[in-house]
Amino acid sequence: MLMSTDRVVVTPAVRHGGHVDYLHDGHLHHPHEDHVDEHVIEVSGENPEMCTSDHRCGGHEAGHVHGPGCGHQAVPHGDHTDYHVSGHLHHPHGGHCDDHGPPTSA
């Protein structure tokens, strides 16, 4: 958890690849020795990148548009950006959101 003088900012921890990374401004950071590595959630059976046009989620209104400032944490996944919504990764695509599986919380 990062602290500031007027508020508390929570940095979500995500477990992947046998370690814990931290989401920060759309980046997945892994503190390592004396530096921070940039990681992504790998495309896998648990976190696929397929189109799921029939996916319906109550995590936001049907007309919601994901992007900077939308209220959802951006998560790097494979070669694109998903958004963490109601326990799973949303990928805006073709007028709908694909379900790219759950991130594993640490």
N, C-alpha and C positions, 0 to 999 in steps of 0.2 A: 504494500500500500504506500503510495506517495502522499506526502503531507504538504499543504500550503498554509498560509496564514489565515485564510478565510473559508477553506473547504477541504474535504478529504476526497482525493481522486483514487478510485480503485482500479488497479491494473489487473485484468483477468489473467489467470494462469491457465495454460493449456498443456496437457501431457501429449507428447507424440515422439516417436522415434526413440523411446527409452529414456526420455528426459523431460524437463519442464521448461517451457518458453513463456514469455509474457507479451501480451498484446499491448501495443502502444501506437496510437495514431496510424492504424492500418498496417503496422509492421509486426512481425513475430520475432521477438528478440530472445536470444539465448546467451545469458552471461557465461563467459567461458574464460578462465584464467584472468588475464588483465584486459580483456576486450569483450565486445558483444557481437555475436554472430547473427546474421539475418537469415531467418528460416521461413519455410512455407509448410502448410499442411499438405502432405503428399496425396495425390489422387490414388485411391485404393478402393477395395470393396466396401469399407466402412464409410469412406468419403469419396463417392464417385463423382464424375463430372457430366453425367448423362442428363438429357432433357427429361424433365418430369412435368409436362404441361398439365397433367391432371392434379398436381399438388395443390392442396388448399390449406392455408394456415390461418389461424385466428390471431397470430401475433401482430398483425397490422391490418389496416383497411385495404380493400381490394385495389384502390387507386394509389396506394403508397408508392413512392419512387425512392429506391435506395441510392445513396450517394453521400458525399460529404455533408455532414450536418443533419442527416436523416433521423438520427436518434439510435441507430444500431451500430455496433462495433464492426468495423471492417476487418476481414480476416483474409490473409493471403492463402490461396488454395491452388495448387498446381501453377498454371500460367495466368490466373485471373484473380479477381477479388470477389469474395463472398461476404455476406453480412450475417452476423449472429442474431437470430430471431427465435425466441421461444425454444431454446435448446437445440437448434439445428442451423445449418448453414444454408442461407438463401443466395441464389445466384440469379440476378435479373437477366431475363433472356426472352426475347420475342414477345413482349407484352405480358409475361407471367414470371413467377419466381420458381426456379428449379430447386428441389430439395437435394443438397449435397451432403446429407448425413450430419451426425452430431459431432461437434468437437469434444474431446475428452477433457473435462475439467480436472485440474490438479487439486 
